[in-house]
Structures are given as structure tokens and as C-alpha cells.
Amino acid sequence: MQGKDIFDLAPLEVLVRGTKAVPTIIRSRDPIRYVGCTGVPDETHEVNWLLIDQTHEFDRCDQCGNVYKWTAYEPDENFPGIEDVHSH
């Protein structure tokens, strides 16, 4: 797994503001994911940390209004067994 970013920590490039009809998709292997929004499209505010939750229809930044939607990662053949990372 050397060289693989299994935690997907790279910044998400958001070029247009997400809406309810076309939200910014946040992929996760966990039921929640923290996202730092800095304003869409031009970093219009300080970082605002949001909790993107699979049980929510959508989540919205209260600073810029960008709409986010949690979506599950599909099992990935590049990371065999990744679905069991939290199993002990």
C-alpha cells in the first residue's frame, strides 16, 4: 500500500457552489466525515468545519451556502480489505 493515500486527505477542488439539486459530493468510508469549507468558489471566508453525515439529506455551510452530500466509497480493489480497517 506504499504510496497510496488510503485516508484521502488531499484537498477537494470545488469550482462551483453546490446546490440541493447538484451538491458537492463528499465520499467517505465512514458514516460521517469532517470537511473544512473556506468558501466557494474563491475562499470567501475562514475555514468552517462541517460534519457531513450519511443520515442527512444534505449539509450546508452557514457561511457561503455551499451544499454537501455524503456518498459512500465503493469497495476498491487497490485497497484489499480496506472495509475491515476498523475491525479488531
N, C-alpha and C positions, 0 to 999 in steps of 0.2 A: 504494500500500500504506500510505499515510499513515493513522495511527490504528488499524492492525491490529497485534495482538500476535502476530507470527509466531514468537516464541520461547516463547510460552505460559508466562510467568513468574508468572502470578497464583497465589496460594496455593490449594492444593487443600483444599476443605472436606470433612473426614472426620467424619461424625457418629456412625458406629458402627464397631466394630472389625472389620477384615477377617478372614475365616477361609479355610481351604483351599477350602471349599465356595462361599463368597461373598467373594472377595478384594477389596481396594481396587484399582481399576483405574488403572494409570498408562499414559497414552497417550504415544507417542513416535514421532518420525520416524527416530530413530537406534536402533541395536541395544541401546544402554544408555542409562539416564537416572539421574542422581543425584536422590535425594529426601531431604529433611530431615524426619524424624519427630520430633514433640515430644510424642507420647503421645496415645492415642485412648481415650476421646473428649475428655478435659479437660486436655490439655497436662500430663501427669503426669511428664515428665522433660525434661531439657535436650535440645537438638537432637541427634539421632543420624543421621548421614549414611549412607544406604544406596545401593548400586549396584543398580538394578533392571535385570535382564538378560533379553533376549528368549530366551536359551537355557535359562533356569531355569524349572522348573515354577511356582515362586513364590519370593518373597523375604520374609523375616520380620524385623521389628525385634526385636533381642535385649533391648530394654528393656521394651516393653509387649506384645510378641507380635503386633502388627498384621501381617496378611499382605497383601502387594502382588503384583500380577500385571502384567507388561508386556503392552501391547496396541498394535498398530500403528495410527497415524492412517490414515484413508483419504485418497486424493488429494482436495484441497479446491479447488473452483472459485474460492474467494475469494483463493487464492494461486497463480495460474497459474505453473507452472514451479518450485514450491517443492521438488519432488522432486530438482531439479538444483542446489540451493543449494551443495552441496559439490563440484560438478563444476568443473573448471578447464580 
